[in-house]
Amino acid sequence: MFSKLVGIDLGTANMLIYVKDQGVVLDEPSVVALDAETGRSLAVGQEAKAMLGRTPGQVLAIRPLKDGVIADFEVTEMLLSSFIKKLKLKGVFSRPIILICCPSNITSVERNAIRDAAYRAGAKKVYIEEEPKIAALGAGLDIAKPSGNLVLDIGGGTTDVAVISLGEIVTSTSLKTAGDKLDRDLIKYVKDTYKLLIGDRTSEEIKTTIGIAWPGISSETLSISGRDLVTGLPHSVVMKAEETELAMRESLQEIVRACRTVLEQTPPELSADIINTGVMLTGGGALLEGLDELLAQELNIPVFVADNALTCVAEGTGIMLDNLHIFK
């Protein structure tokens, strides 16, 4: 029996699974709903995400990955196992060969935790690869050539910036300022400005619907509801797109500074290449309106958003799996 070749983008917000010859077969939130008393899994993925912030006392909705690494080992194993079972990747006599992506600067302990979780979920063999490299492959960059490519991968928990040449990372940095941090910025802004308490799902809706990274490019508004901190009663306010840029400005500047740091450490010959090749934006954060404009202005180099920004990493694992003989 042949083992299935499986690529997993183990994201803080979403988990994507790629199966060789089938493409991306799963894209679900990395959330598990548990029974607080028995510790039994009640729902995973989309079904569990719908319960976030809305569960009664005996049900816990948990996101087991934090900042791109495993925060809750047992729950991560449950998540992986249920998706592997759902997709029927494991047979009686065959277990899948899995390639998992991780942020570029995690520790060996965190790396081993990811490997162990995959083995316990039923993998026959586990490979671990750095996310920016795989994202670059998925975005269609030819990273094997001796020329510099700068990749900015903004996920839910981490933002990875890396310069890649000859198939390897030359300089990189990883920071915890990413999609989740932008959500928290919006929650804080609405609380401070409107004295209104909103949840994670509402802040994510604000970010994806009217969120902008560059002032003046949108005049959209959105009605948001939450709990009034003064009266304690439900209340609605209308928020403008301009305000989102204000709320997220500091975090976005952190991402710009990370890009600058990586560029300052890049060898001059590769810097010369990057002036022509520019920055490739991948990950869910790449879809924030005006982010390419902000980076282009701050870094003075062209910025491109990958066509498949959300699935870049998963599709990159597919290319890597096709060339496993080189990888081995």
N, C-alpha and C positions, 0 to 999 in steps of 0.2 A: 504493500500500500504506500502511495506517495503522500508525504506530508504536505499540507497546504502552506503556501508562503503568505504570511500575513504581516502587513505594516500597520502600526498603531501610532496615532498622534495622541499621546496621553495629555490632553490639555486640561488646564485648571477649570475652564468653563465648559468646553465640549470635548468629547472623545470621538475621533474619526477612525474608522477601520477600513483598510484597503486589502482586498484579497486579489492575489495574482490572477490575471485573466478575467476578473470580474469588475475591477475598478473599486471606487469608494462605495462600500455596501452599507455603511452605517455612519450616521452623524447625529449623535444625541448628547444632551447635557450630561456632564460628569456629576450626577446627583443620585444619591441613594436614599430611599425612605425606609426607616427601620422602626420596628416595634421596640419601644424603650425598655419594656420588661424582659422580653425574650431575646432581643438582639437579632431577630429574624428580619430578613430583607422583605419589604412589602411591595416596593416598586423601584425601578431604576430608570434613568434617562428622562425622557420627556414627561412621562407620567409623574415621576418623583419631583421634577422641577416645578410642575404646576402646584405642588404642595408647599414649596418654599415660603416661609413666613405665614403660612395659613394652616399649620397643623395643630390638632388638639394635643393635650399633654402627653399622651402615650405614644404619639408618633413623632419621630425625629427625621427631618429632612437634612441630610448631611452632604457637604461637598468635600470629599476625602482628599482632594489635592489642593494644596495651597502654595502660591508663588511658584508653580511649575514642578513642585516636588510632592512626595507622598506625606500627608500630614496624619492620615489614619490608615495604617497598614491593612487591617482586617477588612475595612469597608472598601478599600481600593481593590482588594482581592475579590470581594463580592461583586464589585462592578465589572471587573475584567471577566470573571467566571460567567456571570449572567449573559454578557454580550457574546462570549465565545460559544456558550450553549445555544443562545438565540440564533446565531448564524450557522450553527452546526459545523463548527470548524474542527471539532475534535471527534474522531470516530473511536470505535472499540480498539482498533489496532493502529490508528494513526493519530499523532499529535502534531499541532501546527509548529512551524518554524516562525518565530516572531521577531520583527525588527521594531524597536521602540525608540521614539525620539525624546530627548531631554534638553533642558536649557544648557547653554555652553559652559557655565562655570559652577556646576553643582559638585558637591564633594563626593569622594569615592563611597562614603557611607550611604548617601542619598541614591547614588547610582546602583549600589548593591540592593537597596530596598526595592527599586523599580524592577531589577532583574529577578529578585526573589518572588515578588508579587506575580510576575508573569509565569515563572516556573510553577508556582503553586496553583495558578489558574489553569494549568494544563499544557504549558508549552514544552516542546521537545528540546528546542534550542532557542536561546535568546541573544539577539545582537542589540547593542545600544549605540545610537549615533546622535551627534549634536544637531539640534534643531535648525540653526541658521543654514547649515550646509545642505540639509535635506530640503529646506524651504527654497533655497536657491535652485536646486535641481527641479523642484516642482514648478517653479516660476519660469522654467525654460532657459535658465542661464547655463552656459557651457563652462563649468567650473574646473574642468580638467586642463584647460589651457594655462600657460604661464602669464596670465594677465589678471589684474585686480578686479574683483567684484565686491561691491559693498551691499550687504543685505541688512534690512531693518525689519525684524519680525516682531510684531506687537500682538501678543496673545492676551489671555485673560489675566494670568498671574505674573507673567514676566515679559520683558522686552529684551530681545537679543539683538545686538549690533555686532556684525562680524565682517572682516575683509577676508575674502577667500581667493586663493590662487593655487593652481596645480592640485585641485581637489582637496586641499586642506585649509584649515583656518589659520590665518597669519596673525591677526590681532582681533580680539573680541572683548566684549563686556556684556554683562547681563544685569538688568536691574529690576527691582520689584515694582516699578511704576508701569502699570499696564492697564488693560480694560477695567479690572476690578477697582483699581485706585481712582480711575476717572469717575466710576459710579459713586464711590465714596465722596469724591469732591462735590459732585452734584447734590448728594444727600445733605452735605454740610452747608452748601450754598443756600439751598431751599429752606433749611432749618434756620440759618442766620438771617436771611432776607425776609422770608415770609412767615417765620415762626410756624412752619408746617413740617410735620414729621412724615417722611415718605419711606417706602421700603426699597429693597434692592431691585425688585422687578420694575418698579416705576422709574427708578433712576436709569436703569438700562434702556427703558423705553424712550426716555428723554434723550439719552445719548444717541440712540440709533435713529430716532425720528427727526430731531431738530439740532442735534449736536454739531457744532462747527469748531474748527481749529484756527480759522483765519477770520479776523473781524470784517464785517461788511459784506459777506458773500451770501447771506440769507436773511430774510425778514419773516421767516415762518414763526408761528406760535403754536403752543400746545397747552391744552387744559390738563392740569394734574390734580389729583386728589390725594388726601392723606388725613392725618389727625392734627387739628389745631392745637398748638402747645399752650395757648392761653385758655381756651374754653374746654379743651379736651374732647371736642366734638368733631365729626367728619367735616372736611372743608375742602373747597376747590379754589385753585388760582390759575391764572394764565401766565405761562412763561415764554419769554422771547428767545429766539435762537442766539441773539447777541449775548445773552446772559450765560449761555453754556460755555462760550469761549472764555468769558471772564472767570467762571467757576473752575475750568480745567487748565487755565493758563500756566500756573506754576508747575503742574505735573508734565505738561507738554514741553515746557522749557527744560525739564530734567532729561527728557528723551533727546532733545536737541543737544544738550550738553554731553550726553553719552556718545552721540554720533561724533561730536567734535573731539572728544577724548580719543576715540578709536582712530579717527583720521590723523590726529597728532602723533600717534604711535606707529602709523603706517610707513613702511619704507618709501622713499621718494619716487622710485620707478612705478610702484603700484599706485601711488597718489596720482601720478600723471595719467594712468589708465582710467582712474575713477572720474577724472574730469570729463572723459568721453563717455564712459559707461554709466555714470550716475549712480543713484541709489535705487535699489529695488525694494519696494514696500510690500510686505506679506503679512498674513495673520488678520484676524478680525478687526484689529485697531487701524489697519491700513484703509478701511472703508470710511473712517471719520472724515466728513467733508472738509476740504481745505487743508488737510494735513500735508499733502504734497506741496501745496503753495507755501506753507509755513517753513517746511524744510528747505525748499529751493531758495527762499529768501535768506534764511539763516546760514546755510552752508555754501551758497553760491555754486551749486552743481545741479545738474538735471535730476529730477525725481520721477520715478515711474511706479505706478501701482499695478501689481500683478493682476492679470485678468481673473485668475482663480484664487484670489487672496485668501479666502476662507479654507480652501481645500489644498493649498500649496504643499503643506507638510505631508499630508496623507498621499498625495499624488507623487511627491518626491520619494516616499518610501517605496512606491511601486517601481520607480526607475532604479532605485538602489537594489531592490529584490531581483530585478532582471539581471543585475550585474554582481550578484552575490559572490561569484567565483573570484572577482577582483578584490571584493571586500574581505573575503576569508584570508 
